[in-house]
Amino acid sequence: MGKAEYLIVLAACVLVTVPLELAGARVYRRPKRLARAVLPMAVVFLIWDALAIAAGVWGYAPEFVTGVMAPFSIPLEEVLFFVVIPVCGVLTYEAVQLTLTAIRRRNGKVTAR
């Protein structure tokens, strides 16, 4: 896989969770809400990464990243990681909530969400 390995893993995460959106999770259909959920923590962890890289505590194997760098020497793949993985988590959470609501309705126990 080489230099595209990190990107391939991120793409696989997206591909595995996209069916959840198609099944009714409605995460991508509410981009402002998704941004409010994902971006604050992405910023925090990107700052943390930048500080760790600058201090020499953290780094990336050049053979597994494309070499495209965001500001502060953070690989593009790492920036995408802090967006893609939380989005996949939100998709999974919403799909589980949707499933539990359907089960409760089927069993006659409707709860407000």
Backbone atoms as SQL, in Angstrom:
CREATE TABLE atoms (id INTEGER PRIMARY KEY, chain TEXT, resi INTEGER, resn TEXT, atom TEXT, x REAL, y REAL, z REAL);
INSERT INTO atoms VALUES
  (1, 'A', 1, 'MET', 'N', 0.822, -1.190, 0.000),
  (2, 'A', 1, 'MET', 'CA', 0.000, 0.000, 0.000),
  (3, 'A', 1, 'MET', 'C', 0.864, 1.252, 0.000),
  (4, 'A', 2, 'GLY', 'N', 1.914, 1.274, 0.782),
  (5, 'A', 2, 'GLY', 'CA', 2.859, 2.371, 0.739),
  (6, 'A', 2, 'GLY', 'C', 2.302, 3.706, 1.188),
  (7, 'A', 3, 'LYS', 'N', 2.625, 4.743, 0.428),
  (8, 'A', 3, 'LYS', 'CA', 2.293, 6.118, 0.808),
  (9, 'A', 3, 'LYS', 'C', 0.797, 6.384, 0.912),
  (10, 'A', 4, 'ALA', 'N', -0.019, 5.577, 0.318),
  (11, 'A', 4, 'ALA', 'CA', -1.469, 5.785, 0.368),
  (12, 'A', 4, 'ALA', 'C', -2.138, 4.992, 1.486),
  (13, 'A', 5, 'GLU', 'N', -1.356, 4.268, 2.282),
  (14, 'A', 5, 'GLU', 'CA', -1.936, 3.373, 3.288),
  (15, 'A', 5, 'GLU', 'C', -2.882, 4.084, 4.257),
  (16, 'A', 6, 'TYR', 'N', -2.459, 5.190, 4.806),
  (17, 'A', 6, 'TYR', 'CA', -3.282, 5.936, 5.759),
  (18, 'A', 6, 'TYR', 'C', -4.577, 6.390, 5.082),
  (19, 'A', 7, 'LEU', 'N', -4.472, 6.918, 3.869),
  (20, 'A', 7, 'LEU', 'CA', -5.665, 7.360, 3.127),
  (21, 'A', 7, 'LEU', 'C', -6.595, 6.200, 2.813),
  (22, 'A', 8, 'ILE', 'N', -6.039, 5.053, 2.498),
  (23, 'A', 8, 'ILE', 'CA', -6.857, 3.875, 2.188),
  (24, 'A', 8, 'ILE', 'C', -7.644, 3.430, 3.422),
  (25, 'A', 9, 'VAL', 'N', -6.997, 3.451, 4.574),
  (26, 'A', 9, 'VAL', 'CA', -7.689, 3.080, 5.816),
  (27, 'A', 9, 'VAL', 'C', -8.828, 4.057, 6.102),
  (28, 'A', 10, 'LEU', 'N', -8.566, 5.352, 5.926),
  (29, 'A', 10, 'LEU', 'CA', -9.620, 6.348, 6.148),
  (30, 'A', 10, 'LEU', 'C', -10.771, 6.163, 5.159),
  (31, 'A', 11, 'ALA', 'N', -10.445, 5.900, 3.905),
  (32, 'A', 11, 'ALA', 'CA', -11.482, 5.662, 2.889),
  (33, 'A', 11, 'ALA', 'C', -12.300, 4.421, 3.242),
  (34, 'A', 12, 'ALA', 'N', -11.646, 3.391, 3.739),
  (35, 'A', 12, 'ALA', 'CA', -12.366, 2.176, 4.141),
  (36, 'A', 12, 'ALA', 'C', -13.335, 2.477, 5.285),
  (37, 'A', 13, 'CYS', 'N', -12.912, 3.307, 6.221),
  (38, 'A', 13, 'CYS', 'CA', -13.800, 3.691, 7.327),
  (39, 'A', 13, 'CYS', 'C', -15.044, 4.393, 6.795),
  (40, 'A', 14, 'VAL', 'N', -14.852, 5.286, 5.842),
  (41, 'A', 14, 'VAL', 'CA', -15.995, 5.990, 5.255),
  (42, 'A', 14, 'VAL', 'C', -16.891, 5.008, 4.509),
  (43, 'A', 15, 'LEU', 'N', -16.294, 4.143, 3.709),
  (44, 'A', 15, 'LEU', 'CA', -17.089, 3.187, 2.921),
  (45, 'A', 15, 'LEU', 'C', -17.903, 2.246, 3.805),
  (46, 'A', 16, 'VAL', 'N', -17.338, 1.852, 4.931),
  (47, 'A', 16, 'VAL', 'CA', -18.045, 0.935, 5.836),
  (48, 'A', 16, 'VAL', 'C', -19.237, 1.626, 6.490),
  (49, 'A', 17, 'THR', 'N', -19.138, 2.937, 6.743),
  (50, 'A', 17, 'THR', 'CA', -20.211, 3.626, 7.461),
  (51, 'A', 17, 'THR', 'C', -21.210, 4.356, 6.561),
  (52, 'A', 18, 'VAL', 'N', -20.894, 4.557, 5.290),
  (53, 'A', 18, 'VAL', 'CA', -21.840, 5.232, 4.389),
  (54, 'A', 18, 'VAL', 'C', -23.199, 4.523, 4.338),
  (55, 'A', 19, 'PRO', 'N', -23.257, 3.195, 4.346),
  (56, 'A', 19, 'PRO', 'CA', -24.582, 2.558, 4.358),
  (57, 'A', 19, 'PRO', 'C', -25.451, 2.965, 5.545),
  (58, 'A', 20, 'LEU', 'N', -24.827, 3.369, 6.645),
  (59, 'A', 20, 'LEU', 'CA', -25.607, 3.822, 7.800),
  (60, 'A', 20, 'LEU', 'C', -26.368, 5.102, 7.471),
  (61, 'A', 21, 'GLU', 'N', -25.729, 5.975, 6.695),
  (62, 'A', 21, 'GLU', 'CA', -26.405, 7.202, 6.246),
  (63, 'A', 21, 'GLU', 'C', -27.557, 6.839, 5.320),
  (64, 'A', 22, 'LEU', 'N', -27.314, 5.915, 4.434),
  (65, 'A', 22, 'LEU', 'CA', -28.349, 5.500, 3.484),
  (66, 'A', 22, 'LEU', 'C', -29.512, 4.795, 4.184),
  (67, 'A', 23, 'ALA', 'N', -29.223, 4.212, 5.351),
  (68, 'A', 23, 'ALA', 'CA', -30.260, 3.522, 6.124),
  (69, 'A', 23, 'ALA', 'C', -31.079, 4.480, 6.980),
  (70, 'A', 24, 'GLY', 'N', -30.714, 5.765, 6.970),
  (71, 'A', 24, 'GLY', 'CA', -31.536, 6.740, 7.680),
  (72, 'A', 24, 'GLY', 'C', -30.868, 7.485, 8.817),
  (73, 'A', 25, 'ALA', 'N', -29.559, 7.364, 8.986),
  (74, 'A', 25, 'ALA', 'CA', -28.889, 8.036, 10.097),
  (75, 'A', 25, 'ALA', 'C', -28.942, 9.559, 9.976),
  (76, 'A', 26, 'ARG', 'N', -29.049, 10.081, 8.782),
  (77, 'A', 26, 'ARG', 'CA', -29.204, 11.517, 8.505),
  (78, 'A', 26, 'ARG', 'C', -28.093, 12.382, 9.113),
  (79, 'A', 27, 'VAL', 'N', -26.880, 11.930, 9.038),
  (80, 'A', 27, 'VAL', 'CA', -25.751, 12.691, 9.567),
  (81, 'A', 27, 'VAL', 'C', -25.235, 13.658, 8.512),
  (82, 'A', 28, 'TYR', 'N', -25.007, 13.182, 7.317),
  (83, 'A', 28, 'TYR', 'CA', -24.495, 14.040, 6.238),
  (84, 'A', 28, 'TYR', 'C', -25.541, 15.071, 5.800),
  (85, 'A', 29, 'ARG', 'N', -26.796, 14.809, 6.074),
  (86, 'A', 29, 'ARG', 'CA', -27.868, 15.742, 5.689),
  (87, 'A', 29, 'ARG', 'C', -27.978, 16.928, 6.634),
  (88, 'A', 30, 'ARG', 'N', -27.232, 16.896, 7.729),
  (89, 'A', 30, 'ARG', 'CA', -27.235, 17.994, 8.711),
  (90, 'A', 30, 'ARG', 'C', -25.794, 18.466, 8.939),
  (91, 'A', 31, 'PRO', 'N', -25.196, 19.094, 7.924),
  (92, 'A', 31, 'PRO', 'CA', -23.769, 19.431, 8.012),
  (93, 'A', 31, 'PRO', 'C', -23.413, 20.407, 9.131),
  (94, 'A', 32, 'LYS', 'N', -24.281, 21.351, 9.435),
  (95, 'A', 32, 'LYS', 'CA', -23.966, 22.304, 10.519),
  (96, 'A', 32, 'LYS', 'C', -23.897, 21.580, 11.858),
  (97, 'A', 33, 'ARG', 'N', -24.832, 20.699, 12.093),
  (98, 'A', 33, 'ARG', 'CA', -24.843, 19.940, 13.344),
  (99, 'A', 33, 'ARG', 'C', -23.614, 19.025, 13.427),
  (100, 'A', 34, 'LEU', 'N', -23.273, 18.411, 12.311),
  (101, 'A', 34, 'LEU', 'CA', -22.103, 17.540, 12.261),
  (102, 'A', 34, 'LEU', 'C', -20.830, 18.341, 12.528),
  (103, 'A', 35, 'ALA', 'N', -20.720, 19.510, 11.929),
  (104, 'A', 35, 'ALA', 'CA', -19.545, 20.352, 12.138),
  (105, 'A', 35, 'ALA', 'C', -19.417, 20.757, 13.606),
  (106, 'A', 36, 'ARG', 'N', -20.546, 21.098, 14.239),
  (107, 'A', 36, 'ARG', 'CA', -20.510, 21.465, 15.660),
  (108, 'A', 36, 'ARG', 'C', -20.085, 20.285, 16.534),
  (109, 'A', 37, 'ALA', 'N', -20.362, 19.088, 16.084),
  (110, 'A', 37, 'ALA', 'CA', -19.988, 17.902, 16.853),
  (111, 'A', 37, 'ALA', 'C', -18.523, 17.519, 16.655),
  (112, 'A', 38, 'VAL', 'N', -18.009, 17.726, 15.465),
  (113, 'A', 38, 'VAL', 'CA', -16.688, 17.201, 15.113),
  (114, 'A', 38, 'VAL', 'C', -15.572, 18.247, 15.212),
  (115, 'A', 39, 'LEU', 'N', -15.809, 19.433, 14.724),
  (116, 'A', 39, 'LEU', 'CA', -14.722, 20.403, 14.581),
  (117, 'A', 39, 'LEU', 'C', -14.064, 20.862, 15.884),
  (118, 'A', 40, 'PRO', 'N', -14.806, 21.108, 16.957),
  (119, 'A', 40, 'PRO', 'CA', -14.108, 21.555, 18.176),
  (120, 'A', 40, 'PRO', 'C', -13.035, 20.572, 18.652),
  (121, 'A', 41, 'MET', 'N', -13.354, 19.297, 18.677),
  (122, 'A', 41, 'MET', 'CA', -12.369, 18.320, 19.140),
  (123, 'A', 41, 'MET', 'C', -11.271, 18.117, 18.101),
  (124, 'A', 42, 'ALA', 'N', -11.604, 18.221, 16.829),
  (125, 'A', 42, 'ALA', 'CA', -10.571, 18.117, 15.792),
  (126, 'A', 42, 'ALA', 'C', -9.533, 19.213, 15.988),
  (127, 'A', 43, 'VAL', 'N', -9.978, 20.418, 16.270),
  (128, 'A', 43, 'VAL', 'CA', -9.056, 21.537, 16.486),
  (129, 'A', 43, 'VAL', 'C', -8.172, 21.267, 17.706),
  (130, 'A', 44, 'VAL', 'N', -8.775, 20.803, 18.793),
  (131, 'A', 44, 'VAL', 'CA', -8.008, 20.513, 20.011),
  (132, 'A', 44, 'VAL', 'C', -6.923, 19.482, 19.730),
  (133, 'A', 45, 'PHE', 'N', -7.288, 18.400, 19.071),
  (134, 'A', 45, 'PHE', 'CA', -6.311, 17.340, 18.820),
  (135, 'A', 45, 'PHE', 'C', -5.281, 17.726, 17.765),
  (136, 'A', 46, 'LEU', 'N', -5.646, 18.565, 16.811),
  (137, 'A', 46, 'LEU', 'CA', -4.665, 19.038, 15.840),
  (138, 'A', 46, 'LEU', 'C', -3.639, 19.949, 16.516),
  (139, 'A', 47, 'ILE', 'N', -4.078, 20.771, 17.453),
  (140, 'A', 47, 'ILE', 'CA', -3.130, 21.601, 18.215),
  (141, 'A', 47, 'ILE', 'C', -2.207, 20.701, 19.036),
  (142, 'A', 48, 'TRP', 'N', -2.785, 19.705, 19.658),
  (143, 'A', 48, 'TRP', 'CA', -1.994, 18.744, 20.440),
  (144, 'A', 48, 'TRP', 'C', -0.958, 18.074, 19.547),
  (145, 'A', 49, 'ASP', 'N', -1.378, 17.610, 18.371),
  (146, 'A', 49, 'ASP', 'CA', -0.451, 16.996, 17.412),
  (147, 'A', 49, 'ASP', 'C', 0.667, 17.956, 17.030),
  (148, 'A', 50, 'ALA', 'N', 0.302, 19.200, 16.714),
  (149, 'A', 50, 'ALA', 'CA', 1.299, 20.192, 16.297),
  (150, 'A', 50, 'ALA', 'C', 2.335, 20.410, 17.397),
  (151, 'A', 51, 'LEU', 'N', 1.870, 20.505, 18.640),
  (152, 'A', 51, 'LEU', 'CA', 2.796, 20.697, 19.759),
  (153, 'A', 51, 'LEU', 'C', 3.699, 19.483, 19.950),
  (154, 'A', 52, 'ALA', 'N', 3.136, 18.303, 19.840),
  (155, 'A', 52, 'ALA', 'CA', 3.926, 17.076, 20.008),
  (156, 'A', 52, 'ALA', 'C', 4.949, 16.921, 18.882),
  (157, 'A', 53, 'ILE', 'N', 4.566, 17.264, 17.666),
  (158, 'A', 53, 'ILE', 'CA', 5.508, 17.192, 16.540),
  (159, 'A', 53, 'ILE', 'C', 6.634, 18.203, 16.746),
  (160, 'A', 54, 'ALA', 'N', 6.288, 19.428, 17.135),
  (161, 'A', 54, 'ALA', 'CA', 7.294, 20.472, 17.348),
  (162, 'A', 54, 'ALA', 'C', 8.263, 20.100, 18.469),
  (163, 'A', 55, 'ALA', 'N', 7.768, 19.391, 19.479),
  (164, 'A', 55, 'ALA', 'CA', 8.611, 18.991, 20.608),
  (165, 'A', 55, 'ALA', 'C', 9.413, 17.730, 20.308),
  (166, 'A', 56, 'GLY', 'N', 9.163, 17.103, 19.166),
  (167, 'A', 56, 'GLY', 'CA', 9.879, 15.887, 18.814),
  (168, 'A', 56, 'GLY', 'C', 9.360, 14.650, 19.527),
  (169, 'A', 57, 'VAL', 'N', 8.181, 14.758, 20.122),
  (170, 'A', 57, 'VAL', 'CA', 7.576, 13.634, 20.845),
  (171, 'A', 57, 'VAL', 'C', 6.826, 12.716, 19.889),
  (172, 'A', 58, 'TRP', 'N', 6.343, 13.266, 18.810),
  (173, 'A', 58, 'TRP', 'CA', 5.433, 12.573, 17.908),
  (174, 'A', 58, 'TRP', 'C', 5.902, 12.781, 16.482),
  (175, 'A', 59, 'GLY', 'N', 5.692, 11.806, 15.653),
  (176, 'A', 59, 'GLY', 'CA', 6.059, 11.949, 14.252),
  (177, 'A', 59, 'GLY', 'C', 5.322, 10.923, 13.406),
  (178, 'A', 60, 'TYR', 'N', 5.594, 10.937, 12.134),
  (179, 'A', 60, 'TYR', 'CA', 4.909, 10.043, 11.197),
  (180, 'A', 60, 'TYR', 'C', 5.922, 9.381, 10.298),
  (181, 'A', 61, 'ALA', 'N', 5.698, 8.117, 10.011),
  (182, 'A', 61, 'ALA', 'CA', 6.583, 7.376, 9.113),
  (183, 'A', 61, 'ALA', 'C', 6.333, 7.849, 7.681),
  (184, 'A', 62, 'PRO', 'N', 7.319, 8.459, 7.058),
  (185, 'A', 62, 'PRO', 'CA', 7.120, 9.017, 5.715),
  (186, 'A', 62, 'PRO', 'C', 6.710, 7.977, 4.674),
  (187, 'A', 63, 'GLU', 'N', 7.008, 6.723, 4.919),
  (188, 'A', 63, 'GLU', 'CA', 6.643, 5.698, 3.944),
  (189, 'A', 63, 'GLU', 'C', 5.138, 5.391, 3.936),
  (190, 'A', 64, 'PHE', 'N', 4.392, 5.894, 4.926),
  (191, 'A', 64, 'PHE', 'CA', 2.960, 5.618, 5.004),
  (192, 'A', 64, 'PHE', 'C', 2.073, 6.846, 4.788),
  (193, 'A', 65, 'VAL', 'N', 2.666, 7.994, 4.545),
  (194, 'A', 65, 'VAL', 'CA', 1.893, 9.208, 4.283),
  (195, 'A', 65, 'VAL', 'C', 2.318, 9.793, 2.937),
  (196, 'A', 66, 'THR', 'N', 1.421, 10.573, 2.347),
  (197, 'A', 66, 'THR', 'CA', 1.671, 11.107, 1.002),
  (198, 'A', 66, 'THR', 'C', 2.744, 12.178, 0.970),
  (199, 'A', 67, 'GLY', 'N', 2.998, 12.805, 2.092),
  (200, 'A', 67, 'GLY', 'CA', 3.970, 13.888, 2.122),
  (201, 'A', 67, 'GLY', 'C', 3.321, 15.260, 2.004),
  (202, 'A', 68, 'VAL', 'N', 2.011, 15.294, 1.757),
  (203, 'A', 68, 'VAL', 'CA', 1.286, 16.558, 1.725),
  (204, 'A', 68, 'VAL', 'C', 1.098, 16.997, 3.170),
  (205, 'A', 69, 'MET', 'N', 1.588, 18.177, 3.480),
  (206, 'A', 69, 'MET', 'CA', 1.554, 18.634, 4.864),
  (207, 'A', 69, 'MET', 'C', 0.611, 19.817, 5.039),
  (208, 'A', 70, 'ALA', 'N', -0.137, 19.774, 6.121),
  (209, 'A', 70, 'ALA', 'CA', -0.960, 20.905, 6.547),
  (210, 'A', 70, 'ALA', 'C', -0.038, 21.824, 7.348),
  (211, 'A', 71, 'PRO', 'N', -0.526, 22.956, 7.778),
  (212, 'A', 71, 'PRO', 'CA', 0.313, 23.827, 8.618),
  (213, 'A', 71, 'PRO', 'C', 0.845, 23.093, 9.846),
  (214, 'A', 72, 'PHE', 'N', 1.995, 23.537, 10.321),
  (215, 'A', 72, 'PHE', 'CA', 2.651, 23.003, 11.514),
  (216, 'A', 72, 'PHE', 'C', 3.143, 21.572, 11.328),
  (217, 'A', 73, 'SER', 'N', 3.458, 21.201, 10.089),
  (218, 'A', 73, 'SER', 'CA', 4.040, 19.883, 9.763),
  (219, 'A', 73, 'SER', 'C', 3.135, 18.712, 10.107),
  (220, 'A', 74, 'ILE', 'N', 1.836, 18.921, 10.030),
  (221, 'A', 74, 'ILE', 'CA', 0.890, 17.831, 10.268),
  (222, 'A', 74, 'ILE', 'C', 0.525, 17.237, 8.910),
  (223, 'A', 75, 'PRO', 'N', 0.709, 15.924, 8.746),
  (224, 'A', 75, 'PRO', 'CA', 0.348, 15.302, 7.467),
  (225, 'A', 75, 'PRO', 'C', -1.147, 15.447, 7.175),
  (226, 'A', 76, 'LEU', 'N', -1.471, 15.609, 5.919),
  (227, 'A', 76, 'LEU', 'CA', -2.864, 15.720, 5.490),
  (228, 'A', 76, 'LEU', 'C', -3.702, 14.578, 6.042),
  (229, 'A', 77, 'GLU', 'N', -3.133, 13.395, 6.055),
  (230, 'A', 77, 'GLU', 'CA', -3.861, 12.220, 6.532),
  (231, 'A', 77, 'GLU', 'C', -4.284, 12.363, 7.991),
  (232, 'A', 78, 'GLU', 'N', -3.445, 13.012, 8.790),
  (233, 'A', 78, 'GLU', 'CA', -3.772, 13.195, 10.205),
  (234, 'A', 78, 'GLU', 'C', -4.918, 14.188, 10.361),
  (235, 'A', 79, 'VAL', 'N', -4.911, 15.234, 9.570),
  (236, 'A', 79, 'VAL', 'CA', -6.021, 16.190, 9.589),
  (237, 'A', 79, 'VAL', 'C', -7.311, 15.463, 9.215),
  (238, 'A', 80, 'LEU', 'N', -7.251, 14.666, 8.163),
  (239, 'A', 80, 'LEU', 'CA', -8.436, 13.908, 7.737),
  (240, 'A', 80, 'LEU', 'C', -8.875, 12.913, 8.802),
  (241, 'A', 81, 'PHE', 'N', -7.927, 12.310, 9.506),
  (242, 'A', 81, 'PHE', 'CA', -8.252, 11.364, 10.568),
  (243, 'A', 81, 'PHE', 'C', -9.164, 12.005, 11.605),
  (244, 'A', 82, 'PHE', 'N', -8.840, 13.246, 12.010),
  (245, 'A', 82, 'PHE', 'CA', -9.611, 13.911, 13.056),
  (246, 'A', 82, 'PHE', 'C', -10.967, 14.403, 12.569),
  (247, 'A', 83, 'VAL', 'N', -11.243, 14.238, 11.305),
  (248, 'A', 83, 'VAL', 'CA', -12.572, 14.536, 10.766),
  (249, 'A', 83, 'VAL', 'C', -13.299, 13.232, 10.439),
  (250, 'A', 84, 'VAL', 'N', -12.630, 12.348, 9.707),
  (251, 'A', 84, 'VAL', 'CA', -13.267, 11.113, 9.220),
  (252, 'A', 84, 'VAL', 'C', -13.693, 10.196, 10.369),
  (253, 'A', 85, 'ILE', 'N', -12.811, 9.928, 11.301),
  (254, 'A', 85, 'ILE', 'CA', -13.130, 8.971, 12.363),
  (255, 'A', 85, 'ILE', 'C', -14.271, 9.471, 13.260),
  (256, 'A', 86, 'PRO', 'N', -14.275, 10.733, 13.682),
  (257, 'A', 86, 'PRO', 'CA', -15.451, 11.201, 14.445),
  (258, 'A', 86, 'PRO', 'C', -16.746, 11.163, 13.630),
  (259, 'A', 87, 'VAL', 'N', -16.683, 11.487, 12.344),
  (260, 'A', 87, 'VAL', 'CA', -17.889, 11.407, 11.511),
  (261, 'A', 87, 'VAL', 'C', -18.393, 9.968, 11.475),
  (262, 'A', 88, 'CYS', 'N', -17.481, 9.024, 11.325),
  (263, 'A', 88, 'CYS', 'CA', -17.888, 7.609, 11.336),
  (264, 'A', 88, 'CYS', 'C', -18.498, 7.229, 12.682),
  (265, 'A', 89, 'GLY', 'N', -17.943, 7.769, 13.762),
  (266, 'A', 89, 'GLY', 'CA', -18.500, 7.515, 15.083),
  (267, 'A', 89, 'GLY', 'C', -19.897, 8.091, 15.242),
  (268, 'A', 90, 'VAL', 'N', -20.100, 9.315, 14.758),
  (269, 'A', 90, 'VAL', 'CA', -21.430, 9.931, 14.820),
  (270, 'A', 90, 'VAL', 'C', -22.417, 9.141, 13.979),
  (271, 'A', 91, 'LEU', 'N', -21.996, 8.699, 12.798),
  (272, 'A', 91, 'LEU', 'CA', -22.866, 7.879, 11.954),
  (273, 'A', 91, 'LEU', 'C', -23.265, 6.596, 12.680),
  (274, 'A', 92, 'THR', 'N', -22.308, 5.956, 13.308),
  (275, 'A', 92, 'THR', 'CA', -22.590, 4.717, 14.035),
  (276, 'A', 92, 'THR', 'C', -23.549, 4.978, 15.188),
  (277, 'A', 93, 'TYR', 'N', -23.299, 6.030, 15.944),
  (278, 'A', 93, 'TYR', 'CA', -24.173, 6.378, 17.066),
  (279, 'A', 93, 'TYR', 'C', -25.602, 6.622, 16.587),
  (280, 'A', 94, 'GLU', 'N', -25.760, 7.418, 15.551),
  (281, 'A', 94, 'GLU', 'CA', -27.094, 7.727, 15.035),
  (282, 'A', 94, 'GLU', 'C', -27.792, 6.466, 14.517),
  (283, 'A', 95, 'ALA', 'N', -27.042, 5.577, 13.883),
  (284, 'A', 95, 'ALA', 'CA', -27.638, 4.330, 13.387),
  (285, 'A', 95, 'ALA', 'C', -28.098, 3.445, 14.541),
  (286, 'A', 96, 'VAL', 'N', -27.311, 3.391, 15.602),
  (287, 'A', 96, 'VAL', 'CA', -27.705, 2.611, 16.780),
  (288, 'A', 96, 'VAL', 'C', -28.966, 3.211, 17.398),
  (289, 'A', 97, 'GLN', 'N', -29.013, 4.537, 17.531),
  (290, 'A', 97, 'GLN', 'CA', -30.201, 5.196, 18.081),
  (291, 'A', 97, 'GLN', 'C', -31.439, 4.916, 17.224),
  (292, 'A', 98, 'LEU', 'N', -31.266, 4.966, 15.913),
  (293, 'A', 98, 'LEU', 'CA', -32.357, 4.678, 14.986),
  (294, 'A', 98, 'LEU', 'C', -32.860, 3.250, 15.170),
  (295, 'A', 99, 'THR', 'N', -31.923, 2.325, 15.302),
  (296, 'A', 99, 'THR', 'CA', -32.276, 0.918, 15.488),
  (297, 'A', 99, 'THR', 'C', -32.989, 0.698, 16.817),
  (298, 'A', 100, 'LEU', 'N', -32.469, 1.302, 17.880),
  (299, 'A', 100, 'LEU', 'CA', -33.106, 1.146, 19.191),
  (300, 'A', 100, 'LEU', 'C', -34.507, 1.745, 19.208),
  (301, 'A', 101, 'THR', 'N', -34.685, 2.884, 18.543),
  (302, 'A', 101, 'THR', 'CA', -36.016, 3.501, 18.457),
  (303, 'A', 101, 'THR', 'C', -36.975, 2.579, 17.720),
  (304, 'A', 102, 'ALA', 'N', -36.518, 1.968, 16.637),
  (305, 'A', 102, 'ALA', 'CA', -37.365, 1.037, 15.882),
  (306, 'A', 102, 'ALA', 'C', -37.730, -0.177, 16.731),
  (307, 'A', 103, 'ILE', 'N', -36.800, -0.673, 17.509),
  (308, 'A', 103, 'ILE', 'CA', -37.069, -1.828, 18.378),
  (309, 'A', 103, 'ILE', 'C', -38.084, -1.447, 19.459),
  (310, 'A', 104, 'ARG', 'N', -37.909, -0.257, 20.049),
  (311, 'A', 104, 'ARG', 'CA', -38.843, 0.187, 21.083),
  (312, 'A', 104, 'ARG', 'C', -40.249, 0.359, 20.524),
  (313, 'A', 105, 'ARG', 'N', -40.329, 0.925, 19.327),
  (314, 'A', 105, 'ARG', 'CA', -41.653, 1.093, 18.699),
  (315, 'A', 105, 'ARG', 'C', -42.305, -0.255, 18.446),
  (316, 'A', 106, 'ARG', 'N', -41.500, -1.182, 17.964),
  (317, 'A', 106, 'ARG', 'CA', -42.028, -2.521, 17.688),
  (318, 'A', 106, 'ARG', 'C', -42.520, -3.180, 18.960),
  (319, 'A', 107, 'ASN', 'N', -41.849, -2.914, 20.058),
  (320, 'A', 107, 'ASN', 'CA', -42.227, -3.513, 21.346),
  (321, 'A', 107, 'ASN', 'C', -43.242, -2.662, 22.099),
  (322, 'A', 108, 'GLY', 'N', -43.670, -1.536, 21.511),
  (323, 'A', 108, 'GLY', 'CA', -44.664, -0.699, 22.131),
  (324, 'A', 108, 'GLY', 'C', -44.130, 0.247, 23.180),
  (325, 'A', 109, 'LYS', 'N', -42.826, 0.461, 23.204),
  (326, 'A', 109, 'LYS', 'CA', -42.210, 1.350, 24.191),
  (327, 'A', 109, 'LYS', 'C', -41.565, 2.526, 23.458),
  (328, 'A', 110, 'VAL', 'N', -42.353, 3.471, 23.052),
  (329, 'A', 110, 'VAL', 'CA', -41.862, 4.645, 22.330),
  (330, 'A', 110, 'VAL', 'C', -41.321, 5.644, 23.336),
  (331, 'A', 111, 'THR', 'N', -40.087, 6.095, 23.085),
  (332, 'A', 111, 'THR', 'CA', -39.503, 7.136, 23.941),
  (333, 'A', 111, 'THR', 'C', -39.092, 8.319, 23.079),
  (334, 'A', 112, 'ALA', 'N', -39.218, 9.500, 23.643),
  (335, 'A', 112, 'ALA', 'CA', -38.829, 10.705, 22.904),
  (336, 'A', 112, 'ALA', 'C', -37.322, 10.784, 22.843),
  (337, 'A', 113, 'ARG', 'N', -36.826, 11.312, 21.753),
  (338, 'A', 113, 'ARG', 'CA', -35.390, 11.422, 21.576),
  (339, 'A', 113, 'ARG', 'C', -34.968, 12.845, 21.607);
